[in-house]
Amino acid sequence: MYIQIVEVVLGVPFGYEPNNELNKLLEDFRKMINFCIDYAHKRRITSYAKLRKGVYEEWKRRWDYSTHFCHSACKIALAMLKKYRKKHREGKTEAKKLFMQLDPELYRFYGDKIRISVRPRQFLFINLKFGEYQKKFIYSWKEGKLKIGEVTINENKIIIPFKKEVDLQNPEEWIAIDINESNVTAVSSNPHVLRIDHELRTVHTTYFIIRRGIQKLAKYKPRTAQKLLKKYSDREKRRTEDLCHKISKKIVDFAKQHNLGIVMEDLKGIRKRIKKGRQMNRRLHNWNFRRLQFYVDYKAKLNGLPVVYVNPKGTSSLCPICGGRLAPNGHRLMRCLRCGYEKDRDVTAGINMLRMRGAPLPLKAINEDSNPLLSEMERIVIKC
């Protein structure tokens, strides 16, 4: 049996009580990043070693912190410049938000608090706020099941990345997931059809209408409108993240119960490829496929389930039996004129993904003398 060992990283947010010393450190770290960005931009430096060597002496004259802060500032500065150049923009970027990343040499994690080495033999202790969700990771870390990586600190939270090595087996059965605006349809080779009806599109539409109403108020009360826009944008983000977590958990729990590998479409760059007017662009912008795929991916790997991606081209328009072009035949039904295959287009997409992965198709009693038809599958409808 093929086994692949991979490292899965999950960033867990912790709350904390801000203090003046930490705020000063965050402000100084922002200045370090911008200093490194300015130095690298003027000299067109893209190498970490070259930037680190070039800024070190001047950095020591400006700040008296532990030298690992210089290392972290150089890494972040180069990453920000690389991202900025990738968007084909001229000039340089700058760090505006207060945040910092600490490598393991700069801090020590105790479970309920962390200790930051600010200067040689000078430490800053921060008490952490956490609930039942964070306690699960703390207990696993204390038992030696998890490791930790670079910590990120901003004005409100401390994000601690927990690392876990998992064995990904290559199972005999797979489940293909087709993510749509109003539902997620998963087809497994055992066979099952898992259809999850969700309200993500309704949530986005509701808050779009609310924001459009607030924007009319902006002419008369711009500050009030700005506060309301942020309030409802944050609320929309929390609701969609919560729904994505619930949907992905149901999918992964089902896959774990039946020991299924997961197949998904590689939808990277789909928003750039599809341009069909303002309304379609807005719908694609509000489509949470990447977030949902990310949640499914890391939850599956944490449970030892492999995840693979396939090319989405033709998954909903080609017959999974004979490869012929499908034609619409009623609401969401697709029919093959060559072999007579007829199924829901989302189910068809899942079957095609299984075929592309090389997984066994959910066939039943295929008669060689007649056109092969897919068996009826168990349908599980879950409302989120």
ChimeraX attribute file (.defattr): number of C-alpha atoms within 10 A of each C-alpha:
attribute: neighborCount
match mode: 1-to-1
recipient: residues
	/A:1	6
	/A:2	8
	/A:3	12
	/A:4	12
	/A:5	11
	/A:6	15
	/A:7	11
	/A:8	19
	/A:9	19
	/A:10	17
	/A:11	16
	/A:12	16
	/A:13	19
	/A:14	19
	/A:15	15
	/A:16	17
	/A:17	12
	/A:18	14
	/A:19	9
	/A:20	8
	/A:21	9
	/A:22	19
	/A:23	15
	/A:24	11
	/A:25	16
	/A:26	20
	/A:27	15
	/A:28	17
	/A:29	23
	/A:30	21
	/A:31	17
	/A:32	24
	/A:33	25
	/A:34	21
	/A:35	20
	/A:36	25
	/A:37	27
	/A:38	17
	/A:39	16
	/A:40	24
	/A:41	17
	/A:42	10
	/A:43	10
	/A:44	12
	/A:45	16
	/A:46	15
	/A:47	12
	/A:48	17
	/A:49	12
	/A:50	12
	/A:51	22
	/A:52	19
	/A:53	9
	/A:54	16
	/A:55	17
	/A:56	16
	/A:57	10
	/A:58	10
	/A:59	18
	/A:60	13
	/A:61	8
	/A:62	10
	/A:63	14
	/A:64	12
	/A:65	18
	/A:66	17
	/A:67	16
	/A:68	17
	/A:69	23
	/A:70	20
	/A:71	17
	/A:72	20
	/A:73	24
	/A:74	27
	/A:75	19
	/A:76	20
	/A:77	27
	/A:78	21
	/A:79	15
	/A:80	18
	/A:81	21
	/A:82	13
	/A:83	12
	/A:84	16
	/A:85	14
	/A:86	9
	/A:87	8
	/A:88	8
	/A:89	10
	/A:90	8
	/A:91	10
	/A:92	15
	/A:93	18
	/A:94	17
	/A:95	17
	/A:96	11
	/A:97	11
	/A:98	17
	/A:99	20
	/A:100	23
	/A:101	20
	/A:102	19
	/A:103	16
	/A:104	14
	/A:105	11
	/A:106	20
	/A:107	18
	/A:108	16
	/A:109	15
	/A:110	13
	/A:111	16
	/A:112	13
	/A:113	14
	/A:114	18
	/A:115	16
	/A:116	18
	/A:117	20
	/A:118	19
	/A:119	15
	/A:120	10
	/A:121	7
	/A:122	11
	/A:123	14
	/A:124	13
	/A:125	13
	/A:126	18
	/A:127	16
	/A:128	17
	/A:129	15
	/A:130	16
	/A:131	9
	/A:132	8
	/A:133	10
	/A:134	14
	/A:135	13
	/A:136	10
	/A:137	18
	/A:138	20
	/A:139	13
	/A:140	14
	/A:141	18
	/A:142	12
	/A:143	9
	/A:144	10
	/A:145	14
	/A:146	18
	/A:147	15
	/A:148	18
	/A:149	15
	/A:150	19
	/A:151	22
	/A:152	17
	/A:153	20
	/A:154	16
	/A:155	16
	/A:156	14
	/A:157	18
	/A:158	23
	/A:159	18
	/A:160	19
	/A:161	19
	/A:162	21
	/A:163	18
	/A:164	19
	/A:165	16
	/A:166	17
	/A:167	17
	/A:168	20
	/A:169	17
	/A:170	18
	/A:171	16
	/A:172	12
	/A:173	19
	/A:174	29
	/A:175	30
	/A:176	32
	/A:177	28
	/A:178	26
	/A:179	23
	/A:180	16
	/A:181	17
	/A:182	14
	/A:183	20
	/A:184	21
	/A:185	24
	/A:186	27
	/A:187	31
	/A:188	28
	/A:189	22
	/A:190	18
	/A:191	20
	/A:192	16
	/A:193	22
	/A:194	24
	/A:195	21
	/A:196	20
	/A:197	17
	/A:198	20
	/A:199	16
	/A:200	23
	/A:201	17
	/A:202	12
	/A:203	16
	/A:204	22
	/A:205	15
	/A:206	12
	/A:207	16
	/A:208	17
	/A:209	10
	/A:210	15
	/A:211	18
	/A:212	11
	/A:213	13
	/A:214	20
	/A:215	16
	/A:216	12
	/A:217	15
	/A:218	15
	/A:219	10
	/A:220	10
	/A:221	12
	/A:222	14
	/A:223	12
	/A:224	12
	/A:225	19
	/A:226	14
	/A:227	12
	/A:228	17
	/A:229	20
	/A:230	12
	/A:231	11
	/A:232	16
	/A:233	17
	/A:234	11
	/A:235	13
	/A:236	18
	/A:237	13
	/A:238	12
	/A:239	16
	/A:240	20
	/A:241	17
	/A:242	11
	/A:243	18
	/A:244	22
	/A:245	17
	/A:246	15
	/A:247	22
	/A:248	23
	/A:249	16
	/A:250	16
	/A:251	23
	/A:252	25
	/A:253	14
	/A:254	14
	/A:255	21
	/A:256	16
	/A:257	9
	/A:258	14
	/A:259	19
	/A:260	25
	/A:261	26
	/A:262	29
	/A:263	26
	/A:264	24
	/A:265	21
	/A:266	15
	/A:267	16
	/A:268	10
	/A:269	8
	/A:270	11
	/A:271	15
	/A:272	9
	/A:273	8
	/A:274	11
	/A:275	12
	/A:276	8
	/A:277	8
	/A:278	9
	/A:279	10
	/A:280	13
	/A:281	15
	/A:282	14
	/A:283	15
	/A:284	17
	/A:285	12
	/A:286	17
	/A:287	19
	/A:288	19
	/A:289	20
	/A:290	13
	/A:291	15
	/A:292	20
	/A:293	19
	/A:294	14
	/A:295	19
	/A:296	24
	/A:297	21
	/A:298	19
	/A:299	20
	/A:300	25
	/A:301	23
	/A:302	22
	/A:303	15
	/A:304	22
	/A:305	24
	/A:306	23
	/A:307	20
	/A:308	13
	/A:309	15
	/A:310	17
	/A:311	13
	/A:312	17
	/A:313	12
	/A:314	14
	/A:315	24
	/A:316	22
	/A:317	20
	/A:318	21
	/A:319	27
	/A:320	24
	/A:321	20
	/A:322	14
	/A:323	14
	/A:324	16
	/A:325	16
	/A:326	23
	/A:327	15
	/A:328	14
	/A:329	13
	/A:330	9
	/A:331	8
	/A:332	11
	/A:333	16
	/A:334	24
	/A:335	22
	/A:336	22
	/A:337	13
	/A:338	14
	/A:339	16
	/A:340	15
	/A:341	20
	/A:342	19
	/A:343	18
	/A:344	16
	/A:345	22
	/A:346	24
	/A:347	25
	/A:348	25
	/A:349	29
	/A:350	28
	/A:351	30
	/A:352	27
	/A:353	30
	/A:354	28
	/A:355	17
	/A:356	16
	/A:357	18
	/A:358	10
	/A:359	21
	/A:360	16
	/A:361	21
	/A:362	18
	/A:363	16
	/A:364	12
	/A:365	9
	/A:366	12
	/A:367	9
	/A:368	7
	/A:369	6
	/A:370	8
	/A:371	14
	/A:372	17
	/A:373	17
	/A:374	18
	/A:375	12
	/A:376	13
	/A:377	16
	/A:378	12
	/A:379	13
	/A:380	12
	/A:381	12
	/A:382	14
	/A:383	10
	/A:384	14
